[in-house]
Amino acid sequence: MTNATATDRKPTGLFAGVDVAKDKLDLKLTGDRPVVTVCNDAAGIATLVEIFRAAPPTLIVVEATGGLERPLLDALLEAGLAVARVNPGQVRHFARALGLLAKTDGIDAGVLEHYARLLSPRILQKRPQKHAELEALVTCRRQLLHVRTEQSNRLGQTRSDPARQAIEAVLTTLGEQVDSLDAQIHKLIESDDDLGDVDKLLRSVPGVGPVLSSTLLCEMAELGTLDRRQAASLLGVAPFNRDSGRFKGKRATRGGRASVRGVMYMSAVCAIRHNPILRSFAQRLRAAGKLPKVVIVAAMRKLVSILNAMVRDNLSWEQLDLVKKYNLSNVAAHTA
């Protein structure tokens, strides 16, 4: 038996990296091909799609760029091409590992091509139109709440009556818009059988309201397809080790989807008070001397594992309680 060389282990096939900017798109394909630059508009995206259709890559990698990448991703998915959206922080660390300290759009496109070829990130799935619309509504609602919080803080620090009246008018408008978005989100979920069914399961849990449910539906759509450890890691509440040799560091949570985690935090605080399972769970942790923030994060991890099991097994809260009581399945093991 002979050992494979490094060259033998290199992935074969055509891979592509696309760096997205506001005004242009830079494409780098495997090999010595030069970087292709097009405008970041409908015509430029159509040009890239035609290039890919002529020679379909094994995988196309696009960096998340605050939503600027969304039209390109939608076009690539519509064309049936394999595409992945990756975290820009991870790509930057990958570039440093390759020894690439310089940064230009062309270099970034080449780094993304290397990333696609060597790391094979998860391929995106085409989303139904209503799922994409729900994500837009939930994102807009979150942004308006952020602005409302900023204006509320300014109101408390403002002494001028005309300035206070102007801020109060803005707050009134923001409140009306948030209420309107809530109604639209509710209507959209009810109009879709798949979204509506999962929404009913999630909201049957004490402590889970419409905001958390709609956030999970659009920003954590993998719920029900993961194990409890993967669900906790995706949310960003899984504790990671920090050990080296004889040193045993304190485990800490990191990463995950911050927008979902913020909503889950408030729901966990509510569930600790009103959900019998999480209330007794939190009481045990407090009795063991755990800090309040540790208790809340552990409750978040417990809650997301319960929700994941419910969606996976298509069980409401009442059904889950009966299953665990009479030990009718392995749900209890997946939520422990």
HUHUCOR-V551861 format. One record per pair of residues at least 24 apart in sequence whose C-alpha atoms are under 7 Angstrom apart, sorted by the first residue. I is the first residue (numbers start at 1). J is the second residue. If there is no record, write none. Layout:
# HUHUCOR-V551861
i & j
I & J
I & J
This chain:
# HUHUCOR-V551861
i & j
11 & 117
11 & 118
13 & 58
14 & 57
14 & 58
15 & 57
15 & 58
15 & 59
15 & 60
15 & 113
15 & 116
15 & 117
16 & 57
16 & 59
16 & 60
16 & 61
16 & 113
16 & 116
17 & 60
17 & 61
17 & 62
17 & 109
17 & 110
17 & 112
17 & 113
18 & 61
18 & 62
18 & 109
18 & 112
19 & 62
19 & 63
19 & 105
19 & 108
19 & 109
20 & 65
20 & 69
22 & 68
26 & 105
26 & 106
26 & 109
27 & 109
28 & 109
28 & 110
28 & 113
29 & 113
30 & 113
35 & 106
45 & 72
49 & 76
58 & 82
59 & 83
59 & 116
60 & 84
60 & 116
61 & 85
61 & 112
61 & 113
61 & 116
62 & 86
63 & 87
63 & 88
64 & 88
77 & 126
82 & 123
83 & 123
83 & 124
84 & 121
84 & 122
84 & 123
84 & 124
131 & 218
134 & 185
134 & 218
135 & 218
137 & 181
137 & 185
138 & 215
141 & 178
141 & 181
144 & 174
144 & 178
148 & 174
198 & 311
201 & 315
201 & 316
202 & 307
204 & 316
204 & 317
205 & 317
206 & 271
206 & 274
206 & 275
207 & 267
207 & 268
207 & 270
207 & 271
207 & 274
207 & 275
208 & 267
212 & 263
212 & 264
215 & 260
216 & 260
219 & 260
223 & 308
223 & 311
224 & 308
224 & 309
224 & 311
224 & 312
225 & 312
228 & 305
228 & 334
228 & 335
231 & 304
231 & 305
232 & 301
232 & 304
235 & 260
235 & 261
236 & 261
237 & 297
237 & 301
264 & 300
265 & 300
268 & 296
268 & 299
268 & 300
269 & 296
302 & 335
305 & 335
306 & 335
309 & 334
309 & 335
